[in-house]
Amino acid sequence: MFIKPSKIFLYVAIGGLFAFLGGIVYFSTFDIPELKKSQLDLLAVEVVEIDSIDNRITLNIIFGITNSGERTVTVPEISFELFANGISLGSSSYSTSDIPLTGRVLLTSGLQVPLETKMTINLADDIKDVYEAISSGDNVEYRVDGQYTIETAWQLIDIQFDSSI
């Protein structure tokens, strides 16, 4: 049984295609150590609005993401829980997942970029003391605990973070 030369060419072309695709996957794994060189810090928590009628406060939460790697990266999502004086105020997130990769904020090497998101806190019995401290302008210690997604054109990973001010 002899294989025709036209079929040999087809088998070689398919094999070359699989080798090329495997090479792309292998090459993309070089981005993972670069992605792990990023760091996310809580820079500020600002009171935007105090609504005394509906008993809610709107906060502006500012994160600083630093890229210490050599590759340009983006951060499409940050999920976090906000604490004030050790008491949980709730969970929130920052997301640009619906924006194409080319339209997101680019983090080049050695650059820290601020990313902002808003969070609304409703008055409840378990956070009444902290709520009053925030609304009266007292000094409050904030902490965030969560996870952010960082990606290049080839890879994306999730990294845990914990930061306070």
C-alpha positions in Angstrom: 0.0 0.0 0.0 1.6 3.2 -1.2 0.5 6.7 -0.2 0.1 9.2 -3.1 2.4 12.2 -3.1 -0.6 14.6 -2.9 -1.7 13.0 0.4 1.8 13.1 1.8 1.8 16.9 1.1 -1.5 17.1 2.9 -0.3 15.2 6.0 2.9 17.3 6.2 0.8 20.5 5.9 -1.5 19.4 8.7 1.4 18.3 10.9 3.1 21.7 10.3 -0.1 23.4 11.3 -0.3 21.5 14.6 3.4 22.2 15.3 2.8 25.9 14.6 -0.2 26.0 17.0 1.7 24.1 19.6 4.6 26.6 19.3 2.1 29.5 19.9 0.8 27.8 23.0 4.4 27.1 24.3 5.4 30.7 23.5 2.4 32.1 25.4 3.5 30.5 28.6 6.5 32.9 28.8 4.1 35.6 29.7 3.0 34.0 33.0 6.1 35.0 35.1 5.8 38.5 33.7 2.1 38.7 34.8 3.0 37.7 38.3 5.3 40.7 38.7 2.4 43.1 39.0 1.2 44.6 42.3 -2.2 46.2 43.3 -2.4 48.6 46.2 -5.3 50.6 47.7 -4.4 54.3 47.1 -7.4 56.1 48.5 -11.0 55.9 49.6 -12.9 59.1 49.0 -16.4 60.0 50.1 -18.3 61.2 47.0 -21.8 61.6 48.4 -23.6 61.3 51.7 -27.3 60.7 51.2 -29.0 61.3 54.6 -32.5 60.8 53.2 -31.8 57.2 51.9 -29.0 56.6 54.4 -26.3 55.6 52.0 -22.8 56.8 51.3 -21.1 56.6 47.9 -17.3 56.0 48.0 -14.7 56.4 45.3 -12.1 53.6 45.7 -8.8 54.2 43.9 -6.4 51.3 43.3 -2.9 51.7 42.0 -1.7 48.8 39.8 2.1 48.6 39.2 3.6 46.6 36.4 7.1 45.6 37.2 7.4 43.1 34.3 8.7 43.8 30.8 5.4 43.1 29.0 2.6 45.5 28.5 -0.5 44.3 30.4 -4.1 45.3 31.2 -6.4 44.7 34.1 -9.9 43.8 33.0 -11.3 43.0 36.4 -10.8 43.6 40.2 -13.1 41.9 42.7 -12.8 43.0 46.3 -14.3 43.2 49.8 -13.9 46.6 51.5 -13.3 46.8 55.3 -13.4 49.9 57.4 -11.9 49.7 60.9 -12.0 45.9 60.5 -15.7 45.7 59.7 -16.8 44.5 56.2 -18.7 47.2 54.3 -19.5 44.8 51.4 -18.1 43.6 48.1 -17.7 45.3 44.8 -15.8 45.1 41.6 -14.0 47.1 38.8 -14.6 45.7 35.4 -13.6 46.6 31.8 -14.2 43.0 30.5 -16.8 44.4 28.0 -14.1 46.6 26.5 -11.8 45.1 23.8 -8.2 44.5 24.9 -7.0 47.3 22.6 -9.4 49.9 24.3 -8.3 49.2 27.9 -5.8 51.1 30.0 -2.3 49.8 29.1 0.2 49.2 31.9 3.7 49.5 30.5 6.8 48.4 32.4 7.6 50.3 35.6 4.4 52.4 35.5 1.7 52.7 38.2 -1.8 53.5 37.0 -4.7 54.5 39.1 -8.0 52.6 38.5 -11.2 54.0 40.1 -14.5 52.4 41.0 -17.5 53.5 43.0 -19.2 51.6 45.9 -22.4 52.5 47.7 -22.8 51.6 51.4 -26.3 51.4 52.9 -26.8 52.0 56.6 -27.3 48.8 58.6 -27.2 47.9 62.3 -24.0 45.9 62.0 -22.0 48.8 60.5 -23.7 51.7 62.2 -20.6 52.9 64.1 -18.4 52.8 61.0 -21.1 54.4 58.8 -21.3 57.3 61.2 -17.5 57.6 61.4 -17.3 57.8 57.6 -20.1 60.3 57.3 -18.7 62.6 60.0 -15.3 62.6 58.4 -13.4 60.8 61.2 -10.2 59.0 60.5 -11.0 55.5 59.2 -8.6 52.7 58.4 -9.6 51.0 55.1 -8.5 47.6 53.9 -9.4 45.6 50.7 -9.1 41.9 50.2 -9.7 40.4 46.8 -8.5 39.2 43.4 -7.6 40.9 40.2 -7.2 39.5 36.7 -4.2 40.7 34.7 -3.6 39.8 31.0 -1.4 40.2 28.0 -2.5 39.4 24.4 -1.6 35.7 25.0 -2.3 34.9 28.7 -4.4 35.9 31.7 -4.1 35.0 35.4 -5.9 35.8 38.6 -3.8 37.2 41.5 -4.9 37.5 45.1 -4.2 40.8 46.9 -4.6 42.5 50.3 -3.9 46.2 50.9 -4.7 48.8 53.4 -4.4 52.5 54.0 
